[in-house]
Amino acid sequence: MLKLRRPKKFILVSSSIFFIRLIGYLPAIVLMGVVGYLSSILMFVLVGYLFPVFPITKQTSPEPSSIASSQPSSEVPIGQAIQVSVSPEASKPISRNKAGLGDLRANFETVHGFNSGDDKSGRYKNDYINVAYDHGVAYYISLLFEQTNKSKRSQNEALSLAMSFIPDDSVKIKELPARENVYLVYFESQKLADSMPEEWHQLFWDGVKPGSFLMILNHEDGNPDAAFAVTVAAGNSVPFLSGK
């Protein structure tokens, strides 16, 4: 059987016709592409206009007006609660070492270092200095010599150490001879009275002069020169101060 073959001339003519037709469709193809591109842009613009996306902003409280801030308020801010009870004078150190009886807790941390206790019961220098606070003000300070490398001190040395923790205007009123293993000295300080919270006048000085305080020496029985602790404390903690 004979195979029929198309002549080369016929093939070339067919290819020419195909490319001519393709070129004729090209403008229409380009036009459709341009129209599609412009349509997509128009669609995005319309979506953005119909469904706008607003940036998320952080809400802030409006600043108070000068008129509102000038009106008195019956509420006391929490951060100012202590300042209301404590006299402005308490912010100024009144003790001889700038961190003693009647001084603020912040002064102790500045002068005596890290507080290993808490806000009401401070402990400094390996528990050598022990402080009790009320309204952030020191009303009781005890020096424990047994927490140092010299556990016993003479009476003069112990009292001298305690003197640095009392107000710088302190006046010695009287002292009592040793009672068993305790020796007492009674002082008064006007600065202590003036700078302390009002609550102190009822809490510590009921029946005695405001600003009074004690220096208490603890020692071995019958031996005042074997003192193991000395304390300064506001108030009338022993009967003779209140006249009882």
Backbone hydrogen bonds in HBPLUS format (Angstrom, degrees):
<---DONOR---> <-ACCEPTOR-->    atom                        ^
c    i                          cat <-CA-CA->   ^        H-A-AA   ^      H-
h    n   atom  resd res      DA  || num        DHA   H-A  angle D-A-AA Bond
n    s   type  num  typ     dist DA aas  dist angle  dist       angle   num
A0010-PHE N   A0007-PRO O   3.08 MM   3  5.47 126.7  2.37 105.3 117.7     1
A0011-ILE N   A0007-PRO O   3.36 MM   4  6.79 153.6  2.44 147.0 154.0     2
A0012-LEU N   A0008-LYS O   3.12 MM   4  6.34 163.9  2.15 153.6 156.7     3
A0013-VAL N   A0009-LYS O   3.08 MM   4  6.27 156.7  2.13 145.3 151.6     4
A0014-SER N   A0010-PHE O   3.06 MM   4  6.31 156.0  2.12 147.2 153.2     5
A0015-SER N   A0011-ILE O   3.03 MM   4  6.29 159.1  2.08 152.0 157.4     6
A0016-SER N   A0012-LEU O   3.03 MM   4  6.20 157.1  2.08 146.9 152.9     7
A0017-ILE N   A0013-VAL O   3.07 MM   4  6.33 159.4  2.11 147.2 152.3     8
A0018-PHE N   A0014-SER O   3.04 MM   4  6.33 154.3  2.10 146.4 153.2     9
A0019-PHE N   A0015-SER O   3.05 MM   4  6.36 164.1  2.08 156.2 158.6    10
A0020-ILE N   A0016-SER O   2.97 MM   4  6.16 152.6  2.05 149.1 157.2    11
A0021-ARG N   A0017-ILE O   2.99 MM   4  6.24 158.8  2.04 148.1 153.4    12
A0022-LEU N   A0018-PHE O   2.90 MM   4  6.17 153.6  1.97 144.9 153.2    13
A0023-ILE N   A0019-PHE O   2.90 MM   4  6.08 157.0  1.95 145.8 151.0    14
A0024-GLY N   A0020-ILE O   3.04 MM   4  6.26 145.2  2.16 139.8 149.7    15
A0025-TYR N   A0021-ARG O   3.08 MM   4  6.47 136.4  2.27 143.5 154.5    16
A0025-TYR N   A0022-LEU O   3.11 MM   3  5.20 129.2  2.39  95.6 108.5    17
A0026-LEU N   A0022-LEU O   3.14 MM   4  6.32 125.9  2.45 139.3 153.4    18
A0026-LEU N   A0023-ILE O   3.28 MM   3  5.09 140.0  2.45  92.9 104.0    19
A0029-ILE N   A0025-TYR O   3.05 MM   4  6.36 153.4  2.12 153.4 161.8    20
A0030-VAL N   A0026-LEU O   2.92 MM   4  6.19 166.3  1.94 163.6 166.5    21
A0031-LEU N   A0027-PRO O   2.91 MM   4  6.02 161.2  1.94 147.3 153.0    22
A0032-MET N   A0028-ALA O   2.98 MM   4  6.18 155.6  2.04 144.1 150.3    23
A0033-GLY N   A0029-ILE O   3.03 MM   4  6.33 151.3  2.11 145.8 153.6    24
A0034-VAL N   A0030-VAL O   2.97 MM   4  6.28 159.7  2.01 154.2 159.3    25
A0035-VAL N   A0031-LEU O   2.94 MM   4  6.14 165.5  1.96 152.6 156.8    26
A0036-GLY N   A0032-MET O   2.94 MM   4  6.09 156.5  1.99 143.6 150.1    27
A0037-TYR N   A0033-GLY O   2.95 MM   4  6.17 158.5  2.00 149.1 154.5    28
A0038-LEU N   A0034-VAL O   2.93 MM   4  6.17 168.7  1.94 157.2 159.7    29
A0039-SER N   A0035-VAL O   2.89 MM   4  6.00 149.1  1.99 143.3 152.7    30
A0040-SER N   A0036-GLY O   3.02 MM   4  6.28 151.6  2.10 146.1 152.3    31
A0041-ILE N   A0037-TYR O   3.15 MM   4  6.50 156.5  2.21 147.8 153.8    32
A0042-LEU N   A0038-LEU O   2.99 MM   4  6.18 164.2  2.01 149.3 153.7    33
A0043-MET N   A0039-SER O   2.91 MM   4  6.12 148.4  2.01 143.4 152.3    34
A0044-PHE N   A0040-SER O   3.07 MM   4  6.38 157.0  2.13 148.9 153.1    35
A0045-VAL N   A0041-ILE O   3.04 MM   4  6.33 158.5  2.09 151.7 157.8    36
A0046-LEU N   A0042-LEU O   3.00 MM   4  6.22 160.9  2.04 148.9 153.6    37
A0047-VAL N   A0043-MET O   2.97 MM   4  6.21 160.0  2.01 150.0 155.4    38
A0048-GLY N   A0044-PHE O   2.96 MM   4  6.12 161.7  1.99 148.7 153.6    39
A0049-TYR N   A0045-VAL O   2.96 MM   4  6.18 145.3  2.09 143.7 153.6    40
A0050-LEU N   A0046-LEU O   2.85 MM   4  6.04 161.8  1.88 153.7 158.4    41
A0051-PHE N   A0047-VAL O   2.79 MM   4  5.71 156.4  1.85 148.8 155.5    42
A0069-SER N   A0065-SER O   3.04 MM   4  6.27 163.1  2.07 154.1 158.8    43
A0071-GLN N   A0068-ALA O   3.26 MM   3  5.61 156.7  2.31 107.7 114.2    44
A0080-GLN N   A0077-PRO O   3.07 MM   3  5.44 151.8  2.15 109.1 117.6    45
A0081-ALA N   A0078-ILE O   3.15 MM   3  5.41 169.9  2.16 117.4 118.6    46
A0084-VAL N   A0080-GLN O   3.09 MM   4  6.29 140.1  2.25 149.2 158.4    47
A0085-SER N   A0082-ILE O   3.12 MM   3  5.37 125.0  2.43 102.2 115.1    48
A0086-VAL N   A0082-ILE O   3.06 MM   4  6.22 146.6  2.17 153.4 163.2    49
A0090-ALA N   A0087-SER O   2.92 MM   3  5.57 156.6  1.98 119.3 125.9    50
A0091-SER N   A0088-PRO O   3.29 MM   3  5.89 159.0  2.33 112.6 117.8    51
A0092-LYS N   A0089-GLU O   3.07 MM   3  5.63 158.5  2.12 114.2 120.7    52
A0168-ASP N   A0094-ILE O   2.78 MM  74  6.16 158.9  1.83 166.9 159.7    53
A0098-LYS N   A0095-SER O   3.25 MM   3  5.05 162.8  2.28 100.6 105.2    54
A0096-ARG N   A0166-ILE O   3.11 MM  70  6.27 148.2  2.21 154.1 152.8    55
A0097-ASN N   A0164-SER O   3.05 MM  67  5.47 123.5  2.38 168.4 158.4    56
A0103-ASP N   A0100-GLY O   3.04 MM   3  5.55 156.9  2.10 142.3 140.2    57
A0101-LEU N   A0165-PHE O   2.78 MM  64  5.92 165.4  1.81 163.7 159.8    58
A0102-GLY N   A0138-ALA O   2.85 MM  36  5.18 162.5  1.88 144.8 150.2    59
A0138-ALA N   A0103-ASP O   2.96 MM  35  5.69 168.5  1.97 158.6 160.6    60
A0107-ASN N   A0104-LEU O   3.05 MM   3  5.43 131.5  2.29 104.8 116.8    61
A0105-ARG N   A0136-GLY O   2.99 MM  31  5.58 141.8  2.14 154.4 155.5    62
A0108-PHE N   A0105-ARG O   3.07 MM   3  5.24 121.6  2.43 100.0 114.2    63
A0109-GLU N   A0105-ARG O   3.21 MM   4  6.60 156.3  2.27 153.1 159.0    64
A0110-THR N   A0106-ALA O   3.10 MM   4  6.31 140.7  2.26 140.1 150.6    65
A0111-VAL N   A0107-ASN O   2.91 MM   4  6.10 161.1  1.94 151.9 156.5    66
A0112-HIS N   A0108-PHE O   2.65 MM   4  5.31 155.2  1.71 144.7 153.7    67
A0116-SER N   A0123-ARG O   2.91 MM   7  5.31 158.7  1.95 158.4 156.1    68
A0118-ASP N   A0121-SER O   2.91 MM   3  5.31 161.2  1.95 130.1 134.8    69
A0133-TYR N   A0120-LYS O   2.91 MM  13  4.83 163.8  1.94 136.3 137.9    70
A0122-GLY N   A0131-VAL O   2.73 MM   9  4.87 138.1  1.90 143.0 151.6    71
A0131-VAL N   A0122-GLY O   2.88 MM   9  4.87 167.4  1.89 141.1 144.1    72
A0124-TYR N   A0129-ILE O   2.87 MM   5  5.07 161.5  1.90 151.7 156.8    73
A0128-TYR N   A0124-TYR O   3.11 MM   4  6.22 119.2  2.50 145.4 159.7    74
A0129-ILE N   A0124-TYR O   3.12 MM   5  5.07 175.3  2.12 146.0 146.6    75
A0128-TYR N   A0125-LYS O   3.10 MM   3  5.46 153.5  2.17 108.4 116.6    76
A0144-LEU N   A0128-TYR O   2.90 MM  16  4.97 159.9  1.94 143.3 148.9    77
A0130-ASN N   A0142-SER O   2.93 MM  12  5.14 161.6  1.96 152.5 158.0    78
A0142-SER N   A0130-ASN O   2.84 MM  12  5.14 162.3  1.87 151.9 157.9    79
A0132-ALA N   A0140-TYR O   2.90 MM   8  5.10 156.5  1.95 144.7 149.9    80
A0139-TYR N   A0132-ALA O   3.06 MM   7  6.08 162.8  2.09 160.3 165.1    81
A0134-ASP N   A0137-VAL O   2.89 MM   3  5.27 155.1  1.95 142.3 147.7    82
A0137-VAL N   A0134-ASP O   3.02 MM   3  5.27 159.1  2.06 108.7 115.5    83
A0234-ALA N   A0139-TYR O   2.98 MM  95  5.45 166.5  2.00 156.4 159.3    84
A0141-ILE N   A0232-VAL O   2.90 MM  91  5.38 162.0  1.93 159.7 165.4    85
A0232-VAL N   A0141-ILE O   2.89 MM  91  5.38 156.1  1.94 154.1 162.0    86
A0143-LEU N   A0230-VAL O   2.82 MM  87  5.39 172.3  1.83 164.4 165.6    87
A0230-VAL N   A0143-LEU O   3.16 MM  87  5.39 149.3  2.26 139.2 148.5    88
A0147-GLN N   A0144-LEU O   3.11 MM   3  5.77 164.8  2.14 116.3 121.1    89
A0145-PHE N   A0228-PHE O   3.07 MM  83  5.24 138.3  2.25 129.4 139.0    90
A0148-THR N   A0145-PHE O   2.97 MM   3  5.41 157.1  2.03 120.1 121.7    91
A0153-ARG N   A0227-ALA O   2.87 MM  74  5.07 152.2  1.95 137.9 147.2    92
A0227-ALA N   A0153-ARG O   2.84 MM  74  5.07 153.2  1.91 164.5 156.2    93
A0158-ALA N   A0154-SER O   2.93 MM   4  6.08 166.8  1.95 155.4 159.1    94
A0159-LEU N   A0155-GLN O   2.96 MM   4  6.09 168.3  1.97 154.6 157.9    95
A0160-SER N   A0156-ASN O   2.93 MM   4  5.99 151.2  2.01 142.6 151.1    96
A0161-LEU N   A0157-GLU O   3.03 MM   4  6.27 153.7  2.10 147.5 153.5    97
A0162-ALA N   A0158-ALA O   3.06 MM   4  6.34 156.0  2.12 146.0 152.8    98
A0163-MET N   A0159-LEU O   2.93 MM   4  6.13 141.8  2.08 143.4 153.6    99
A0164-SER N   A0161-LEU O   3.33 MM   3  5.76 145.2  2.46 104.9 113.1   100
A0165-PHE N   A0162-ALA O   2.96 MM   3  5.47 157.9  2.01 115.7 122.8   101
A0166-ILE N   A0163-MET O   3.39 MM   3  5.52 171.7  2.40 108.3 109.6   102
A0170-SER N   A0167-PRO O   3.16 MM   3  5.44 158.4  2.21 119.4 118.8   103
A0171-VAL N   A0188-GLU O   2.83 MM  17  5.33 156.5  1.89 154.6 162.7   104
A0188-GLU N   A0171-VAL O   2.98 MM  17  5.33 144.9  2.10 140.1 151.2   105
A0173-ILE N   A0186-TYR O   2.85 MM  13  5.60 161.6  1.88 151.1 156.4   106
A0174-LYS N   A0186-TYR O   3.44 MM  12  5.40 158.5  2.49 133.3 138.6   107
A0186-TYR N   A0174-LYS O   2.76 MM  12  5.40 173.8  1.77 171.0 173.1   108
A0176-LEU N   A0184-LEU O   2.86 MM   8  5.35 166.7  1.88 156.3 156.6   109
A0179-ARG N   A0182-VAL O   2.69 MM   3  5.15 168.6  1.70 160.9 163.6   110
A0181-ASN N   A0179-ARG O   2.71 MM   2  5.75  96.2  2.41 121.8 107.7   111
A0182-VAL N   A0179-ARG O   2.96 MM   3  5.15 148.5  2.06 118.3 128.4   112
A0219-HIS N   A0181-ASN O   3.04 MM  38  5.21 167.2  2.06 141.6 144.2   113
A0183-TYR N   A0217-LEU O   2.93 MM  34  4.93 150.1  2.02 139.0 147.4   114
A0217-LEU N   A0183-TYR O   2.77 MM  34  4.93 171.6  1.78 155.4 158.0   115
A0185-VAL N   A0215-MET O   2.92 MM  30  5.05 142.2  2.06 144.1 153.0   116
A0215-MET N   A0185-VAL O   2.84 MM  30  5.05 149.1  1.93 149.8 156.6   117
A0187-PHE N   A0213-PHE O   2.94 MM  26  5.39 174.3  1.94 167.9 167.1   118
A0213-PHE N   A0187-PHE O   3.00 MM  26  5.39 156.6  2.06 137.1 139.1   119
A0189-SER N   A0211-GLY O   2.91 MM  22  4.86 136.2  2.10 113.1 126.8   120
A0193-ALA N   A0189-SER O   3.26 MM   4  6.55 154.0  2.34 139.7 146.0   121
A0194-ASP N   A0190-GLN O   2.87 MM   4  6.11 157.7  1.92 153.2 159.4   122
A0195-SER N   A0191-LYS O   3.02 MM   4  5.97 151.2  2.10 147.8 153.4   123
A0200-TRP N   A0197-PRO O   3.02 MM   3  5.58 146.2  2.14 112.2 121.0   124
A0201-HIS N   A0198-GLU O   3.08 MM   3  5.69 142.0  2.23 113.9 122.5   125
A0202-GLN N   A0199-GLU O   3.22 MM   3  5.64 139.4  2.39 107.0 116.6   126
A0203-LEU N   A0199-GLU O   2.90 MM   4  6.04 160.2  1.94 151.8 158.4   127
A0204-PHE N   A0200-TRP O   2.80 MM   4  5.37 170.0  1.81 143.0 146.6   128
A0208-VAL N   A0205-TRP O   3.40 MM   3  5.19 164.9  2.43 105.3 109.5   129
A0212-SER N   A0209-LYS O   3.19 MM   3  5.93 141.3  2.35 145.8 145.8   130
A0235-GLY N   A0212-SER O   3.13 MM  23  5.83 178.4  2.13 137.0 136.7   131
A0214-LEU N   A0233-ALA O   2.88 MM  19  5.34 164.1  1.91 152.0 153.6   132
A0233-ALA N   A0214-LEU O   2.97 MM  19  5.34 151.9  2.05 142.0 150.7   133
A0216-ILE N   A0231-THR O   2.67 MM  15  4.97 163.9  1.70 150.9 156.8   134
A0231-THR N   A0216-ILE O   2.79 MM  15  4.97 155.5  1.85 142.1 150.6   135
A0218-ASN N   A0229-ALA O   2.87 MM  11  5.18 169.1  1.88 150.5 152.7   136
A0228-PHE N   A0218-ASN O   2.97 MM  10  6.08 146.9  2.08 142.7 152.9   137
A0220-GLU N   A0226-ALA O   3.16 MM   6  5.70 147.5  2.27 129.6 136.9   138
A0223-ASN N   A0220-GLU O   2.98 MM   3  5.39 163.7  2.01 139.0 136.5   139
A0226-ALA N   A0223-ASN O   3.02 MM   3  5.63 149.2  2.12 123.8 124.7   140
A0241-LEU N   A0238-VAL O   3.29 MM   3  6.07 151.0  2.38 123.0 129.2   141
A0242-SER N   A0239-PRO O   3.09 MM   3  5.63 136.6  2.29 114.7 125.0   142
A0244-LYS N   A0239-PRO O   3.24 MM   5  5.18 151.4  2.33 147.5 140.9   143
